[in-house]
Amino acid sequence: MMSPFSFPCSECSKVKTYELDTDKVLEWKAGALIQNVFPDIQDLEIMISGICSDCFDKLFEDGELGDDELGDDEATA
């Protein structure tokens, strides 16, 4: 069964809504790789992290995270 699923971007508040097969959503939530479950969706990042691909690119446009952008555990690892 297909149902609408909405994913708001936590950075810009843009909302992406997809008609998704509920069985496939359950498969993904159970641990299947999202890119294997939904190979045709362009913006998987918003489903994974809650950040749209445009904002993700802006946040990480330099390609590296500085220590000040890492959590305490990551910065000391």
C-alpha positions in Angstrom: 0.0 0.0 0.0 1.3 3.4 -0.9 1.1 6.2 1.7 2.4 9.8 1.8 5.5 10.3 4.0 6.7 13.8 4.8 10.2 14.8 5.8 10.9 18.3 6.9 14.4 19.8 6.6 15.7 20.9 10.1 17.7 23.7 8.5 15.4 25.4 6.0 12.0 23.9 6.9 11.4 22.8 3.3 9.2 19.6 3.4 9.7 16.7 0.9 6.7 14.4 0.6 7.0 11.0 -1.1 4.4 8.4 -1.9 6.1 5.3 -0.4 5.2 1.7 -0.2 4.6 1.1 3.5 6.1 -2.4 3.4 9.3 -0.8 2.0 9.4 1.8 4.7 9.1 -1.0 7.3 11.9 -2.8 5.6 14.1 0.3 5.8 13.2 0.9 9.4 14.1 -2.7 10.2 17.7 -2.1 9.0 17.8 -2.5 5.2 20.0 0.0 3.4 17.9 3.0 2.3 19.6 3.2 -1.1 18.6 -0.4 -1.8 15.0 0.0 -0.7 14.4 3.3 -2.5 16.9 3.4 -5.4 14.8 5.9 -7.4 14.6 8.7 -4.7 17.0 11.5 -5.4 17.1 13.1 -2.0 17.6 10.3 0.5 19.6 12.6 2.8 16.4 14.2 4.1 15.1 10.8 5.0 18.3 9.8 6.8 19.4 12.9 8.6 16.5 15.3 8.4 18.5 17.7 6.3 17.7 18.3 2.6 20.5 17.8 0.1 20.7 21.5 -0.6 21.3 22.3 3.0 23.6 19.3 3.5 25.8 20.6 0.6 25.9 24.1 2.1 26.8 22.7 5.6 29.6 20.6 4.3 30.7 22.5 1.2 34.4 22.5 2.3 34.4 18.7 2.4 35.7 18.4 6.0 34.4 19.0 9.5 36.6 21.0 11.8 37.0 20.0 15.4 34.6 22.7 16.5 31.9 21.0 14.4 32.4 17.6 15.9 30.7 16.3 19.0 32.9 15.7 22.1 33.3 12.0 21.4 34.3 12.5 17.8 36.8 15.3 18.6 38.7 13.3 21.1 38.7 10.0 19.1 
